[in-house]
Amino acid sequence: MQKSKALLLIAGFYFCYFAFNGLFSPYWGLYLAELSFPAWQIGILTSLTQINRIYAPALWGWLADRSGQRQKILRLAGVMGLVFFLPLLLTHSFWPLLISVWIASFFWSSALPLVEATSMTLLAGNSGAYARLRVWGSIGFVVAALLAGYLIEAFGVGVLPMAVVSVMAGLAIYSFYVPEAPALVKNQLASVKFFDVLAKTEVKALLLACFLMALAHGAYYSFYSIYMVEHGYSKRVVAWLWTLGVIAEIAVFWLMPSITQRFSLKKIFLWGLLLAVLRFMLIGLAADFIVLLIVAQLAHGFTFGSHHAVTMSYIHRHFSGAHQAKGQALNIAVSFGLGGSLGGILAGVLWPQGGAMVFMLSACMALLGFGVAWVGINKNNT
């Protein structure tokens, strides 16, 4: 398959994958609140996709690297994710929802690291080129979040399950067309041992900083929409706030080739963490000031966009050859999985004490991540 066609199909996959996020992140908590679930149950149900990312990507990534059959595993993940999200159309009870989302996200969460590994292989680890490919995921998020916002405003949040199933159907279709990564040559297969890579100080610092960044975002992804509605904003305004953040993300992704030419990867990574501190402080302390909320959302371009692109480049650099899928899976497991799920659950437990306090705690986690990255990541990285 021609490289340009392969990248186009991967762009379509990213669009559908993150369109799901554009539905789930802003509206899943609102949907559960509409069903009158208590905060602790909302915290658990919104964290299930993150919890599965702790172990599912590592399992599927190991299997993909060992078998060399990324594409077949990706197809299985796409189809089974769709099948097990179908019960959302039928049930409104806690335990059936928990089982359905748990199993569905077990398969859904395995898909991304397989495609990320393929993307970075095709692009030779170029973070700037990767960002311009990954931007299609951000566009998918924006389209889904905006469209769902208008549908929910018109028909109620009950339309969410059908929207989720529709997007998952698109993801399942694209999973059949994402190409296999180029075959590894013999010297790549005989690369450094996986655990020798993990023993590097820089790798440990990178993973810990990513964990803390995801932990800081746990409250945002689980309770931001609820927090905004509590402060009197309409669901349509909430949709636009989410969308504004992803528009900033798109802009940063598109500018990443220029940004990486001017600044080292470490500087870009540190700025993302520092802006996360400011962002969560603004959300926590200035929720009644729309202008400051807009500033906070614009920071998403760096707290997610540049942070993610640089992380992908670091992971590809350290986990080369036969460890590519495992490396991407480990990053997702440690950050979005362990960090994201713990952040969401912790936010659910602490939410009755006040949303402002929870977001200030998020700022503290991001600040701690900044310190880890400052000390542990090689300053000579470019």
C-alpha positions in Angstrom: 0.0 0.0 0.0 1.3 3.5 -0.9 2.4 5.5 2.1 0.0 8.4 1.3 -3.0 6.1 1.2 -1.9 4.3 4.4 -1.7 7.7 6.2 -5.1 8.7 4.9 -6.7 5.5 6.3 -4.9 6.1 9.6 -6.3 9.7 9.7 -9.8 8.3 9.3 -9.2 5.9 12.2 -8.0 8.8 14.4 -11.1 10.8 13.4 -13.4 8.1 14.6 -11.4 7.1 17.6 -11.3 10.6 19.0 -14.9 11.4 17.9 -15.8 8.8 20.5 -13.7 10.8 23.0 -15.6 13.9 21.8 -18.8 12.2 22.9 -17.7 10.4 26.0 -15.5 13.0 27.7 -17.9 16.0 27.7 -21.2 14.2 28.0 -20.9 10.8 29.7 -20.8 12.3 33.1 -23.8 14.5 32.3 -25.7 11.5 31.0 -25.0 9.6 34.2 -26.0 12.6 36.3 -29.3 12.8 34.3 -29.9 9.1 35.3 -29.4 10.3 39.0 -26.3 8.3 39.7 -24.4 9.5 42.9 -21.0 11.1 42.4 -19.0 8.1 43.5 -20.7 5.9 40.8 -20.2 8.6 38.2 -16.5 8.7 39.1 -16.3 4.9 38.6 -18.3 4.8 35.4 -16.4 7.7 33.9 -13.1 6.1 34.8 -13.7 2.6 33.4 -12.1 3.4 30.0 -9.1 4.7 31.8 -8.9 1.7 34.2 -8.8 -0.6 31.2 -5.9 1.3 29.8 -3.8 0.2 32.7 -3.6 -3.4 31.5 -5.4 -3.9 28.2 -3.0 -2.0 25.9 0.0 -3.7 27.5 -1.6 -7.1 26.9 -2.6 -6.4 23.3 0.7 -4.6 22.6 2.7 -7.6 23.8 0.6 -9.9 21.7 1.0 -7.7 18.6 4.8 -7.4 18.9 5.1 -11.2 19.6 2.8 -12.3 16.8 3.6 -9.5 14.3 -0.2 -9.4 13.5 -1.2 -5.8 14.6 -3.8 -5.6 11.9 -5.8 -8.7 12.9 -5.7 -7.7 16.6 -6.9 -4.2 15.6 -9.9 -5.7 13.7 -10.8 -7.8 16.7 -10.6 -4.7 19.0 -12.8 -2.6 16.6 -15.6 -5.2 16.2 -15.7 -6.3 19.8 -15.7 -2.7 21.1 -18.8 -2.0 19.0 -20.6 -5.2 20.1 -20.1 -4.5 23.8 -21.1 -0.8 23.6 -24.5 -1.8 22.1 -26.0 -2.5 25.6 -25.8 1.3 26.3 -28.9 1.5 24.1 -30.9 -0.8 26.4 -29.9 -0.3 30.1 -29.8 2.5 32.6 -28.7 0.6 35.7 -25.3 0.8 37.3 -24.1 -2.8 37.2 -25.1 -3.5 33.6 -23.5 -0.3 32.5 -20.4 -1.1 34.4 -20.1 -4.5 32.8 -20.8 -3.3 29.3 -18.4 -0.3 29.4 -15.7 -2.4 31.1 -15.7 -5.1 28.4 -16.2 -2.6 25.5 -13.3 -0.4 26.7 -11.1 -3.4 27.2 -11.1 -3.8 23.4 -11.4 -0.1 22.5 -8.4 0.9 24.6 -6.2 -1.7 22.9 -6.7 -0.1 19.4 -4.9 3.2 19.8 -1.3 2.0 20.8 -1.3 -0.4 17.8 -2.2 2.4 15.4 0.2 4.8 17.1 3.1 2.4 16.7 2.2 2.0 13.0 2.0 5.8 12.5 5.4 6.5 14.2 7.0 3.7 12.1 5.7 5.1 8.9 6.8 8.6 9.9 10.2 7.5 11.2 9.4 9.0 14.7 9.1 12.6 13.4 7.0 14.4 16.0 6.1 17.2 13.7 4.8 15.0 10.9 3.0 12.8 13.5 1.2 15.9 14.9 -0.2 16.8 11.5 -1.5 13.3 11.1 -2.9 13.1 14.6 -4.7 16.4 14.1 -7.5 14.4 12.4 -8.3 12.9 15.7 -8.7 16.3 17.2 -11.0 17.3 14.3 -13.1 14.2 15.0 -13.3 15.3 18.6 -14.5 18.8 17.7 -17.1 17.6 15.1 -18.5 15.0 17.5 -18.5 17.3 20.6 -20.2 20.2 18.7 -22.8 18.1 16.9 -23.6 16.2 20.1 -23.9 19.5 22.0 -26.6 20.7 19.6 -28.4 17.4 19.6 -28.4 17.2 23.4 -29.7 20.8 23.7 -32.5 19.9 21.3 -33.4 16.4 22.3 -31.8 15.8 25.7 -28.8 13.8 26.8 -30.6 10.6 26.1 -29.3 10.7 22.5 -25.8 10.0 23.7 -25.8 6.2 23.6 -26.9 6.1 19.9 -24.2 8.6 19.0 -21.6 6.5 20.8 -22.7 3.4 19.0 -22.7 5.2 15.6 -19.1 6.4 16.1 -17.9 3.0 17.2 -19.4 1.5 14.0 -17.2 3.9 12.0 -14.2 2.9 14.1 -14.9 -0.8 13.5 -15.0 -0.2 9.8 -11.7 1.7 9.7 -10.0 -1.0 11.8 -10.2 -3.3 8.7 -8.3 -0.8 6.5 -5.5 0.4 8.7 -2.4 -1.1 7.1 0.2 -3.3 8.8 3.4 -1.5 9.8 6.5 -2.2 7.6 8.2 -5.4 8.5 11.1 -5.2 10.9 14.5 -6.1 9.6 16.7 -8.6 11.5 18.8 -6.1 13.5 15.6 -4.4 14.7 14.2 -7.7 16.0 17.4 -8.2 18.0 17.1 -4.8 19.7 17.8 -3.9 23.4 15.8 -5.8 25.9 12.5 -4.2 26.9 13.3 -4.1 30.6 16.7 -2.6 29.9 14.9 0.3 28.3 12.6 0.7 31.3 15.7 0.9 33.6 16.8 4.2 32.0 16.4 7.2 34.3 15.0 9.3 31.5 12.4 6.7 30.6 11.3 6.4 34.2 11.1 10.2 34.6 9.1 10.5 31.4 6.6 7.8 32.4 6.2 9.3 35.9 5.7 12.8 34.5 3.1 11.5 32.0 1.3 9.6 34.9 1.1 12.9 36.9 -0.1 14.8 34.0 -2.9 12.3 33.4 -3.7 12.2 37.1 -4.1 16.0 37.0 -6.5 15.7 34.1 -8.7 13.1 35.8 -11.1 15.6 37.3 -11.2 17.5 34.0 -12.3 14.5 32.0 -14.8 13.2 34.6 -16.3 16.4 36.1 -15.6 19.5 34.0 -19.0 19.4 32.3 -20.8 18.9 35.6 -18.7 21.7 37.2 -19.6 24.1 34.4 -23.3 23.3 34.6 -23.2 23.7 38.4 -21.9 27.3 37.7 -24.8 28.1 35.5 -23.5 27.4 32.0 -25.8 25.8 29.4 -24.8 22.5 27.8 -24.3 24.3 24.5 -21.7 26.7 26.2 -20.1 23.7 27.8 -19.8 22.0 24.3 -18.2 25.2 23.0 -15.7 25.3 25.9 -14.7 21.7 25.2 -14.5 22.5 21.5 -12.3 25.6 22.0 -9.8 23.5 23.9 -9.5 21.0 21.0 -9.3 23.8 18.4 -6.3 25.1 20.3 -5.0 21.5 20.3 -5.5 21.4 16.5 -3.6 24.6 16.0 -0.6 23.4 18.1 -0.6 20.0 16.3 -0.4 21.8 13.0 2.4 24.1 14.2 4.4 21.4 15.8 7.0 21.1 12.9 7.9 24.8 13.4 7.8 24.5 17.3 10.1 21.5 17.3 12.6 23.4 15.1 12.8 26.3 17.5 12.6 24.5 20.9 14.0 21.3 22.4 11.6 18.5 23.2 12.3 18.9 26.9 11.3 22.6 26.8 8.1 21.9 25.0 7.3 19.1 27.5 8.0 21.3 30.5 5.8 24.2 29.1 2.9 21.8 28.8 3.2 20.8 32.4 3.6 24.4 33.6 0.6 25.6 31.6 -1.5 22.7 33.1 -0.8 24.1 36.6 -2.1 27.5 35.5 -5.0 26.0 33.6 -6.4 24.0 36.5 -5.9 26.9 38.9 -8.1 29.0 36.6 -10.8 26.4 36.3 -10.9 25.9 40.1 -10.8 29.5 41.1 -12.3 31.4 38.2 -15.2 29.3 37.1 -17.6 32.3 37.1 -15.4 34.3 34.7 -16.0 33.1 31.2 -13.0 35.0 29.8 -10.6 33.2 32.2 -12.3 29.9 31.3 -11.6 30.6 27.7 -7.9 31.3 28.5 -7.8 28.0 30.4 -9.3 26.1 27.5 -6.8 27.6 25.0 -4.0 26.2 27.2 -5.3 22.7 26.2 -3.3 23.1 23.0 -0.1 22.7 25.1 -1.4 20.7 28.1 -2.5 18.0 25.7 -1.4 18.8 22.1 2.3 19.4 22.4 2.6 17.2 25.5 1.2 14.2 23.5 3.2 14.8 20.4 6.5 15.1 22.3 5.7 12.0 24.4 5.1 10.0 21.2 8.5 11.0 19.9 10.2 10.1 23.2 8.5 6.7 23.3 9.3 5.9 19.7 13.0 6.9 20.3 13.4 4.7 23.4 11.2 1.8 22.4 12.5 0.9 19.0 12.3 -2.1 16.8 10.3 -5.0 18.2 9.3 -3.0 21.3 7.3 -0.3 19.5 3.7 -1.5 20.3 4.7 -2.5 23.8 6.3 1.0 24.4 3.2 2.8 23.1 1.0 0.5 25.2 3.0 1.1 28.3 2.8 4.8 27.9 -1.0 4.6 27.6 -1.3 2.2 30.5 0.8 4.4 32.9 -0.6 7.8 31.8 -4.2 7.6 30.5 -4.8 4.2 32.2 -3.4 4.4 35.7 -3.1 8.2 36.0 -6.4 8.9 34.3 -8.4 6.3 36.2 -7.0 7.2 39.6 -7.6 10.9 38.8 -11.2 10.3 37.9 -11.9 8.1 41.0 -10.1 10.5 43.3 -12.2 13.4 41.9 -15.4 11.4 42.4 -14.5 10.7 46.1 -13.5 14.3 46.8 -16.1 16.1 44.7 -18.6 16.5 47.6 -15.9 18.7 49.2 -16.1 21.1 46.3 -15.0 21.3 42.7 -12.6 24.2 43.3 -10.6 22.2 45.7 -10.4 19.2 43.4 -9.1 21.3 40.5 -6.5 22.9 42.8 -5.3 19.4 43.6 -5.1 18.8 39.9 -2.8 21.8 39.6 -0.6 20.4 42.3 -0.2 17.1 40.5 0.8 18.9 37.3 3.4 20.9 39.3 4.8 17.8 40.7 5.1 16.4 37.2 7.0 19.5 36.1 9.5 18.9 38.8 10.0 15.3 37.8 10.5 16.2 34.2 12.8 19.1 35.0 15.2 16.8 37.0 14.9 13.5 35.1 14.6 14.2 31.4 17.9 14.8 29.5 18.3 18.5 28.8 20.1 17.7 25.5 17.0 16.2 23.9 16.0 17.9 20.7 
